[in-house]
Amino acid sequence: MVDITGTIAVLSSLLGIPLIVFGFIYMNGRGKREIELSRLRNEAARLELEKERVHLLLLQAENAKYDRLIEERGPFEIHGDTDLLRPLDALLGAFARQRRMKLAGDYKPCYRVVT
């Protein structure tokens, strides 16, 4: 009978060692891709937050512009059906008293209903 243990040992080392080495290389590459994907997700979340911050700044600037217009020109006059406009005016006032609207101070309408 032929002793093949040496042959099996040589073949297993020729096949097994490269498989183990390339397996670690593959796993390391996959880990790097997952880290890069996580970094990109964090960057996307940071950019989304920055976009929302800029949007908020633009809204604040626009509100300041309208506040200046109201101060310069006085309250706007709304002409229309008083049966419709008076209840809407009362509804806005009720919302302000109940704190359903985000207001910096007391509610002061920027309009006047004209009959």
DALINBEL-V714266 format. One record per residue. N is the residue number from 1. PHI is phi in whole degrees, 0 to 359 (999 if undefined). D_FIRST is the distance of its C-alpha to the first C-alpha in whole Angstrom. Layout:
n: {N | N}
phi: {PHI | PHI}
d_first: {D_FIRST | D_FIRST}
This chain:
n: {1 | 2 | 3 | 4 | 5 | 6 | 7 | 8 | 9 | 10 | 11 | 12 | 13 | 14 | 15 | 16 | 17 | 18 | 19 | 20 | 21 | 22 | 23 | 24 | 25 | 26 | 27 | 28 | 29 | 30 | 31 | 32 | 33 | 34 | 35 | 36 | 37 | 38 | 39 | 40 | 41 | 42 | 43 | 44 | 45 | 46 | 47 | 48 | 49 | 50 | 51 | 52 | 53 | 54 | 55 | 56 | 57 | 58 | 59 | 60 | 61 | 62 | 63 | 64 | 65 | 66 | 67 | 68 | 69 | 70 | 71 | 72 | 73 | 74 | 75 | 76 | 77 | 78 | 79 | 80 | 81 | 82 | 83 | 84 | 85 | 86 | 87 | 88 | 89 | 90 | 91 | 92 | 93 | 94 | 95 | 96 | 97 | 98 | 99 | 100 | 101 | 102 | 103 | 104 | 105 | 106 | 107 | 108 | 109 | 110 | 111 | 112 | 113 | 114 | 115}
phi: {999 | 265 | 276 | 253 | 298 | 293 | 294 | 295 | 296 | 293 | 295 | 293 | 287 | 290 | 265 | 287 | 297 | 297 | 297 | 294 | 296 | 292 | 296 | 294 | 297 | 297 | 296 | 295 | 296 | 294 | 296 | 296 | 295 | 294 | 295 | 296 | 297 | 296 | 297 | 294 | 295 | 297 | 295 | 296 | 294 | 295 | 294 | 296 | 295 | 296 | 298 | 294 | 295 | 295 | 300 | 296 | 298 | 295 | 296 | 296 | 294 | 294 | 297 | 296 | 297 | 293 | 298 | 296 | 299 | 294 | 295 | 286 | 257 | 82 | 293 | 286 | 259 | 251 | 259 | 174 | 289 | 293 | 295 | 264 | 284 | 298 | 298 | 295 | 298 | 296 | 296 | 298 | 298 | 295 | 300 | 293 | 295 | 275 | 60 | 273 | 242 | 277 | 237 | 288 | 217 | 287 | 284 | 226 | 300 | 264 | 222 | 223 | 280 | 253 | 269}
d_first: {0 | 4 | 7 | 9 | 12 | 14 | 14 | 15 | 18 | 19 | 19 | 21 | 23 | 24 | 25 | 26 | 29 | 31 | 31 | 32 | 35 | 36 | 36 | 39 | 40 | 41 | 42 | 45 | 46 | 47 | 48 | 51 | 52 | 53 | 55 | 56 | 57 | 59 | 61 | 62 | 63 | 65 | 67 | 68 | 69 | 71 | 72 | 73 | 75 | 77 | 78 | 79 | 81 | 83 | 84 | 86 | 87 | 89 | 90 | 92 | 93 | 94 | 96 | 98 | 99 | 100 | 102 | 104 | 105 | 106 | 108 | 110 | 111 | 111 | 110 | 109 | 111 | 110 | 112 | 111 | 112 | 113 | 112 | 108 | 108 | 110 | 107 | 104 | 106 | 106 | 103 | 102 | 104 | 102 | 99 | 100 | 102 | 99 | 96 | 94 | 95 | 93 | 96 | 97 | 100 | 103 | 103 | 106 | 106 | 106 | 108 | 111 | 112 | 115 | 117}
